């Protein structure tokens, strides 16, 4: 489930990035790299787990599937938080800078 969750997040992010490809205002490319990297990590993990469990790999317990799904969601959430921090630090549209240095009447 972790692999599926991160792959779906990576695909959705890539579609959004491709749709807005000439403009890179929101730094979505960074988010794509994080999600595709996580997907690759979970793919390697799945390969090694299959090598260990063989046919038992395809019959997980429902509790294990739910735990894996929560782990996948937390990886996606952490990726979004990191992307948001990068976006706020780089401030491509200058919104944070304008808000912080605005003179109050």
N, C-alpha and C positions, 0 to 999 in steps of 0.2 A: 504494500500500500504506500510505503514511503516513496518508492520509485514512481508509481503512477501519479501520486500527488505532485511531486516535483516536475515530472515530465509535462503534466497538464499546465502547471504554472509557467513552465518554460515556453510551451507552445503558445499560450495566450500572450505572454510577454513579447515573444518574437513577432507575433501578428501585429501587436500594437506598435512595436518598434518599426516593422516594415511599412506599416501604413503611414507613419510619420517620418520615414527614413531621411529625407533631405534635411529636416530640422532635427536638431538634437538638444532642444531646450530642456527637456525633462530628464535627460541622462538615462533613458530607458535601456540603452545598450549595456550599461553596468548591471542593471537588474537581470537582463538576459544572460549575461556571462555568469552571474551568481547562480541562477536557476539551472542553467545547463551544466555547470560544474557540480552542483548538488545531484543532478540526475545521473551524471557520469559516476559520481561516488556511490550512489545507491545501486547502479547497475553492477559495478565491481563487487559490491557487497552481496548482491543477489547471486552473482556467479559463484562466489566462494561459498555462500550458504547452500546453493544447490549442489556443489561438489561435496559438501559435508553430509547433507540430508538425503540426497538423491530423490526418489519419488515422493517421499514424505514432505518435500518442499511445497508440493502443489496442494496439500491438504492442511492448511494452517487452522488452528483453533480460532473461533470467532473473537475471543478476547485478545489473542495475539494480533489479529487483523485490526481491531479497534485501536490497540496500542500503537501499532505501526501507522495507522491513519492519523492519530493525534501527533505522533512524532513528525510525520510529513507536514501537517499543518503548522506545527511550531517552527519547522525549518523554513517554510514559506513566509511565516510571520516575521521571523528573524531577518530573512533576506529583505523583506519590505522595510523593516525598521532601519537596517543598515543603509538601504537605498535612500530613505527619507533623510537620514542624518547627512549623507553625502550631498543630497540635493540642497539641504539647508545651509551646509557649509559653502558649497560652490555658488549658490544663489544665482543661477543663470539669468533670471529675470530681474534681479535687483530688488525684490520685494522685501526681503529681510533687512537689507541695508537701508532702504527707504523708511521702513517702519522704525528701525532703531535710531536713525539720525534725524527724524522728523522733528522740527521745532514746534514746541507746544505754545499756543497763544497765551 
